[in-house]
Amino acid sequence: MLALIASIFTIFAYYFAYKGNSEGLKLGRVGFHVATISVIGASAFLLHAILTHQYEFKYVYSYSDNTLPLGMLISSFFAGQAGSVLLWSLFAVLVGQVLMDYTGKRGDLEPRVMMVFSLTLLFLLILINPLMSNPFTYIWDHARYIPISKLNSAYLGLPFIDKFIFQDQQSSTFFVKISHDLVAKLLENGITVNRFIVDGNGMNPLLQNFWMQIHPPFLFVGFAMSAVPFSFAMASLMKNDYTNWVRQSLPWLLAVALVLGVAIMLGGYWAYGVLGWGGWWGWDPVENSSLVPWIVAVAGIHTMLVQKKTQKRFGGVGRFVKTNLLLSVLTYVLVIYSTFLTRSGVLSDASVHSFIAPGRIVFLLLLIFLLFFLFLGIGAILYRWNYLEKHFTYKDNFWSRELALFTGSVALIASAIIIIFGTSLPIFGNTVDLAFYNMLTLPLAIIMMFLNGISLKLKWENTDVKDFLNALRIPALFSIIATAGVILFGKVYNLSYLFLVFATFLALEINTEFFIRVVKKKFSATGAYVAHIGIGIFALGVIFNGGYSQTLHVKLPKNQSVSVFGAKFKFTGVEPFYNGKRFKFHVLVDEGNKVDVISPVMFFSEMDGGLMREPSVINFWDKDIYISPISYDDGSKKAEAGKIVELSKGETKTVNGIEIKFNDFDLPDNFVEKMMNGEEMTLGVNLTVNIEGKKFSADPKQRIDNGAKTDFPAKLSNGYSIKIVSLNAAGNVKLKLIPKGASGVAPREVLSADISVKPFVSLIWIGVLIMGLGFIFSIIYRMKQTMDDK
């Protein structure tokens, strides 16, 4: 709340500074410092509550538990809606501190830029104020039912606890209702909530991955930084001065593209290694919603470079001023739209990434903020439109570098429109097939890669066509030969892919040529060429991986080799881990000259009861071998063919001519306490069996140890046996009557999995790494140039 108030104060203080009040600048800085300290303090408090397992907070209980290792425990900070917005706010105030120093040293920028940036911070703080989505809500503020396994068993025997205990009839699980009344009773007896609740609900298993400790923070840093180019654009519109804003904003837009790009690819790597999609990109709506701002930012970088270059080369303010203002606004607005899609609940049925619906008020707030910043940015541009149209409208020569770069940006924007259209359809109850994206974005990718190369061979303002064509001879010849090699050795015959391969090799050759030329003179100026080389390598990886992966559904009997794609796969057994709750399925992969072990994972999620599957990958320089588990049959069903019978206490049923009466349970002493503590115990039932008029007792038993069950069937006189399938506190038991000899059949374990071979996936990750280095070089180079404006 203090940060919220301070941000409002900061906006007004900077407004007065912009209007000429000499004290406004100092007050604005004080206000933003107070907001920064407040957000840091709130973040530190939440992190401390998580690390010390303070389950009295609903957020801490909902997203963490005692079993999480330190890294995962820290990442539970941003596992839910409120915590992730707080993390975004934290990065926003830290970015704002750097921006305050940056603009304070560059003319009169600070009041205008920081006023707008503080407005974007206000949007975040409204979302997590105590009246909306507060990470510090107590667990008893809204009554919650918690399983008794999460509670301190020492207090469950207190007399006042009974009326708060409830049983779920379907699962036979006991819960305690945590409410204001119960908390008051606990406090009367000197018991704190943290002593009563001793474990949390835990984290979504999909998030329990190393890369998910890194991906969200990168994404939120990118989101926070996207407000900076927006603020620069609004600042230039406020003053109606467009001379230096591009030079000052360009390094920030490059940083936005770098950080968002890394975040997106980290998310892709997580999906590749955890979700079992079989690929690094699945056109998931939430993935797409973060990709679109990145595409728009990259388009803005290229048109900003044109404005900066033409401004210096031809005087004035250069080309594409209106375009750059619009793209800077849209980059941030699309980040808010991404937030709206992922957090409003509209994609909850369409994406594995989406948060659940946060409620009508938060939904409306997200929609209001989206429309507010859209109309603020577009409205400011329209307000200045006549002036912009009069002073910054040019006709560019067809054979010019600036038009080629602009055309490339148009292709990028077209791809963004296609993706955002398909991504937004779930709002209206419709979806598109993956082929929709692949079919429509492929031609645009060919255009972009082609322009990536030939734009460098074009001169600024005008180019002699003959000289241009002569300059393309060697790159074109190289691309033709390289494409022929891909056809011959890579067996790529799809015509659209071949056009993309040709355009990619053309871009690689020309950018490498310019890199060699420039690196001899000025290494720091090579960033653009390095980034384009990375994009080219990435594109080749996408072509091979996307179009020429092979997948087969295979059944792997235990200890039996199965040949797939020229390799032998042998399922060798199951290894429990994570306290026996998860299982690794070890598979030997024999390629003749090398043997590897690959271990996909399956387990049942305690959060939703669903089967979770995690693939496993062997990486080679030229391919990945990818196994995604589907199901596992331990053979017990086939080995124990028989009939299931369910009995209530005192009930008698006849199965296969055998009369079975359920008399009573045979439970150990302190059964409830042992169950809550997860101790080893043996359960049994007392039966009376009547076979051909002869009655006798049967006592099948079942031992439970750390979740693992061991059966001790009762053998009958006619060769049949009876085993316990399940029992519950309602007084029912489920039994299996097993025919003579059936239990002696050796079980045959079978792992079913999708096995894939994915060629040259390594090129995707290598390309991303090189592209990132190019962005870093460019940021450093452009940042040095802004020093002239101090």
Summary of the structure (lengths in Angstrom):
residues: 790
radius of gyration: 32.2
end to end distance: 35.4
largest distance: 109.7
contacts: 2635
relative contact order: 0.07
helix: 56%
strand: 19%
